Amino acid sequence: MLVSATDMLKKAKAGHYAVGHFNINNLEWTKSILLTAKELRSPVILGVSEGAGKYMGGYHVVTGMVNALLKDLDIDVPVALHLDHGTYEGCYKCIEAGFSSIMFDGSHYPIDENIAKTRELVKAAHSRGLSIEAEVGAIGGEEDGVVAAGECADPAECKLIGDLGVDFLAAGIGNIHGKYPANWAGLSFETLENIQKLTGDLPLVLHGGTGIPADQVRKAITLGVSKVNVNTECQIAFAEAVRKYIEEGKDLEGKGFDPRKLLAPGCEGIKATVRLKMEMFGSIGKAD
């Protein structure tokens, strides 16, 4: 069954590793990620952006699919179903649809409005046993039409949001969504250290996990990051594997056009990417 992400991230923070948040977009992605987590005995967070939720047919479709896979695949590791970069309205829809975790991204609001909306959603989520993530400081790049330059969060504002009772906190430290440009300055560990000092035991979240060098990810984990989000890297791995299959003409061999065969290389690409990330994050074997 689905669980909130609270306990798994508290354990990660105490154990100095991170749990991977992998965005899902369809059945193939979800199945690939869940099977890899089961094989590696790793807790995992399935992230759903509002755009992906709409693409899959709605939040009830998503929860129905995920819960059925948990049962039929006999997934026996902790799994959280988490709304990624949710709007105020989207958070309530996912609470009602049966998600086990939500993220309210109020980073684009003035801090007073971010605090007010986050406070309300903390109460709503906790009353239903859900975990909740909040955000301070914009993550760079584009996510569901929201564009930001990757501003670093104000540590004092992070403490204000953290004190509202959120279960984990995303803070901008120079990270971005999508591919990182060649002139990217890297993560601001000074900002991360200052946030960690003020927020104490609160698990921190690193968005934009694709393309951040392994050494920077590992250092971020030592400074309090307990959840790392990955999406673009899985998208690239999936696309490259399917493209190779088609370019080699395998879709024209026998019944190679069967979607179960056509998409299989992409699924293997996702599995390989998730494995590499779980190794990097140190979450392998932490489900037992």
N, C-alpha and C positions, 0 to 999 in steps of 0.2 A: 504494500500500500504506500501511497504517497506520504511523505513526512515534511514537516517544516524544515527549513535549512538552519534553524537556530543551533541545535545541538551539534550538527556536523561541523559548523563553522567555529563553535566554541572549542571543540576538540582540535580542530585544525590550528586555531590560534595558540592553544596550549602546547600542541605538538610541533609547532613551527613548520607546518606544511600548508598547502592551499588545496581547496576543492575546486575542480574545474566546472565552470558554467559553460555549457555548450548549447548554442542556439539550434533549435529544430525548425524544419521547414516542411516536413512531410513524413510519411510513414517510414520511408527508407532511412532517413536521417535518424529518426527516433530509435528505430530498431538497432541500427549500427552502434549508436552511442550506448544504449542500454546493454547490449551484448558485450561490448568492450569493458564496461564498468563491472559487469558480473564476472567476466573472465579474470580481470585484474584485481577483483575484490576492492574496488574503490567506490566511495560515495560519489554521487554526481548530482549536478543541478541541470535540469533541462530548461533552457531559457526560451521564452516566446515573446517576440516583439509584437506590438499591436498590428503591424503590417503583416507579419507571418500568421498571426491568429486569424486575420481576415482572409488571407490567402487559403488557409486550410479549412475554411468554412465557418469559423466562429469558435469561441472559447469552449463551448460545450462539446464541440467535435474534438477539440484538442484533449480535453480531460477524458473523454470517452475512449479515445485512441490510446492515450498513455496508460490509463488504468487497465485496459484490456491487454496491452502488451506486458504490463507488469505481471499479470496473472498467467497468461498463456506462455510467456517465456520464462516463468518461474524466476523472476528477478528478485534476488534476496539480499541486495545491498541497499543502503539508504538512497532514496531518490526524491528530490524536490522538484515540483513543477512551478516555475517562477516567471512572473510577468517581467519583461525586460524594458526599462525606460517607459514605464507606464504613465499615462495621464491620470489626472484626478478621477475622471469618469471611468477610464479603463480599469483602474484599480478595483472599483466597486463591481464592475462587470466580472472580473476574474475571481473576486471573492465569492460572488454568487454562483459562478460556474464550477467551483470546486478546485481551483488552484490551491496549492499548499504554501505558496509564498508570492509576495508581490514586491515590485519596486515602484516607488513614486519618484519620478524625476521632476523635482521642483526647482532645479538649478537655474532655470531661465526666469524664475520669479524673483522679485525683491526678497531679501532674506526674511522679512516679517511675514510675507505671504507664504513663503516656503515653510516656515515654522508652523503657521496656523494650519495649513493643509496637511502637513506631515503629522502634526499632533492628532488631528481628527482621524487620519487613516491608521495611525498606530492603534488607536482604540478599536477601530473597526476590525483590523486584522487580528489583533490579539484576542478579541472577543470570540473569534472563530478558530483560534489555534493556529493562525498563519504567522509566518515570519515576514518581516518587512524591511526593505532596504530603502535608504534615502540617498540623495545626492547633493553635494555642494561643489561648486566650481565645475564649469562645463567641460565635458569630454570632447576633444576635437573631432573634426570630421562631420559626417552626416548620419543621422539615425532617424528613420521615418519622417524625413523632411525637416528635422531640427538640425541646423548647422551651427557649429561652434569652432572656435580657433584653438581650443585646448588650454583655457586659462587655468592657472593653479588656484586651488581653493584657499580660502582664508582659514587658517587653523582655528581661530576663535569662532568663526561661524560653524565650523565642523563640530565643535564642542556644543554649541547651542542646539544643533540638530541631534547630535548624539545623546544629549541629556533628555530628549523627548521619549526615549525608550525604544528607539529603532534597534533592530537586531544586528544590522551590519550597515556600513556606510561607504558609499562610493565618493571618492574625493578626487577632483582633477589635479594631476601632478605632471601635466605635460603629455599625457597619453591621448591617443586619438583612435577613432574608429576607422576601419579600412586599412589600406596599405600605408606604411609610413614613408614619407618623402626622404630623399637622399640627404637633405639638409636638416633632418629632425635633430633637435638638440638633446634628446634623451630625457629620461625621467628626472624629476626634481626630487632627489632624495632628501634634500634639506627641508622641503615642504612636507614630505611624508614623515620625517622624523618629528617635526613640530606638531603635526596632527596626532601622531602616535602618543606623544607626551601628554597631550591634552585629553585624548579620548580613552586612554588606559586600555582596558581589556576588550573594548569594542572591536570586533573583527572589521577589517577594512577590505575594500574591493578594488581590484585593478581592472578597469574596462580597457578594451582595445588590446587584448592579449596577443593578437596576431602581429608578428614582426618585431616584437620587443626582444632584444637579445636575451639568451638564457641567463647570462650572468646578472643582468638587470632584474629579471623576474625573480631570481633566487634572492637577490639582495632585498627586493621589495618585500618578499615573504619574511625575511628576518626582521623587517621593520613593521610588521603587523598586518600585512596583506594575507588574508585567509581565503579569498575567493578571486579567481582570475577568469575573465570572460573571453571566450574564443568563438568567433563566427566566420570571419572572412577566410581564415586559413582552411577551414573545412569546405567552404564554398569553392575555393581555388582547387583543393585536392580532388573534390568531386568532379568539377568541370574538366580538369586536365585528364583524369582517368577515363571519363566517358568520351572525350574528344579523341584520345588515343585509340580507343576501341573502334570508333567510327572511321577514323582516318586509316586504320589498318584493314578496313573493309569487313570486319568481323560481324557487323550487323547484316551483311549480305550473305553470310555463310549459313546454310540451313535455316534455322529459325532464330538466327542471331538478332533479329529485330524484336523478338519477344521482350517486352519491357523488363521482365525479370532477369534476362540476360544482359540487356542493354545497360541497365542501371547498376548491375552487380559490381563492375569495376569501380564505379563511383563510391559505392558503399564500402568497398575495401579501402579506398583512399581515405574515407572518413575514419574508419577504424584505426588505420595507421597513424593518422594525425592525432586522434584522441589518445592513443597509446603513448605517443611521444610527449604530449602535453601532461598526461598523468605522471609520467616518469619525471618530467621537469618540475612539476608541482609537488612531488613527493607524496601523492595520495594513494599509491598502490599498496594494497594490503591493509589499508586503514579502515575498511568496512567491518572487519572482524574484531 
